[in-house]
Amino acid sequence: MKLYRKLSLGTAVALVELMGVAQAETTVRVMGIEPNDPFEKTINQDVVDAYEAENPGTKITIEYLENSAFKSKLPTVLQSDKRPDLYWSWAGGVLEEQARNGVTQNITEQVKATFDETMPKGAVEAFSYKGEIVGAPSKVSLIVIWYNKALAEEAGVDVSQIKTWDDFLAAALQAKDSGVTPIVAGGKDKFPLHFYVAYLAERIMGTEALAAARAGENGGFTNPDFIKALEEFKRLADIEPFQKGFASATFAKESGMFGDGQALFELAGQWNYSTQKANSASGEGLPEENLGMMAFPAVDGGNGDPSDVLGGINGWVVTKDAPKEAVDFLKYWVSKPVEEKYAAAGQWIPIAKGAGEALTNPYFQKVSQMSGDAAHMQLYLDQAFGPNLGGAVNDISVDLAVGAITPEEAAEMLEDYRMME
């Protein structure tokens, strides 16, 4: 009987200890977009494995969604009890609305001292709301014009001579006349076409005037300069430069077609270096010797600085009620040693100070230089303007491209949305 009692007591202690270990383990749930390059998932998992090895009481899980599916699902899931602890963000007006609705967590006390040392101030501010840090920036993305050198030669287009928007329009028309599809676009996802409207508005108005229009000053979006930007986009659309069926094509289809050598130009982020490979039929994309990249051209008479860029500061946001382990993992994820791994692998243009020195991809090195040389960075309008107005920008971009509305009608539509806010 005494032996039985001893064994029972020992077993009970062991069970309690096991239960304690089980209860001590915390799962941090992360929700992000599908990486443009599948290799990024491998690096993500390596980072997770390394962190879990150093923190045996914490488990990290990552759910990946396609870009549009992520944007569609996120608003609902953030208002539910199924919300992730960390989620991907392009910052801007969308993040501001999320913070205003109380779904984010103030992590200033936990991260400020570290971020002051390791992050540029402006990047941290992009992931702050009313002075409170709610997330962490991880990388910079810029929209550039990718081109196919072989098709440029076939069409007789000298890309090095494209300095202005008129030059670009002339090149598109020349390509079409020669039998080469000038531009590939994913109209179904809408945001790829909004890049043209955003860049033209930035080039013609300038960043400050565009912000003033967003604030309702000088006629808001009915400002003549903003309408001019819409008119210039319509000039492009009137050439009918896009591939057949562009309005029903996704961005994945767009990038795959470019990777298959089916168009001269594509306006997309630096991440398209990987995306056009992954989505091409061969899985290899354009041969390196045929791949070119250039900045968006200037607009004659425009008020914007030609060095201005369109892009985003991307990163991760911490949700309310997320455990402290989520913040700890986030600090680890955006630290310089970890960001250097992504940079060296050609995945990210990193935010962490000094991590950019690890970049080896020449295209990414150029984008990093463009970012550093830019007088201003304009955040993607569909993110900067918030979900409703930003969504309207995407809508009117497609409608203009297919000829469903006029520039004046598009401007009035945006102004109506702005006034309803």
Secondary structure, DSSP 8 states (H G I E B T S, - for coil): -HHHHHHHHHHHHHHHHHHHHHHH-EEEEEEEE--SSTHHHHHHHHHHHHHHHH-TTEEEEEEEE-HHHHHHHHHHHHTSTT--SEEEE--HHHHHHHHHTT-B---HHHHHHHHHHHS-HHHHHHTEETTEE-EEEEEEEEEEEEEEHHHHHHHT--GGG--BHHHHHHHHHHHHHTT---B---GGG-HHHHHHHHHHHHHHH-HHHHHHHHTTGGGGGGSHHHHHHHHHHHHHHHT--B-TTGGG--HHHHHHHHHTT--SEEEEETTHHHHHHHTSSSSS-S-GGGEEEE---B-TT--S-TT-EEEEEEEEEEBTT--HHHHHHHHHHTSHHHHHHHHHTT--EE-STTGGGG---HHHHHHHHHHHH-S-EEE-HHHHT-HHHHHHHHHHHHHHHTTSS-HHHHHHHHHHHHHH-
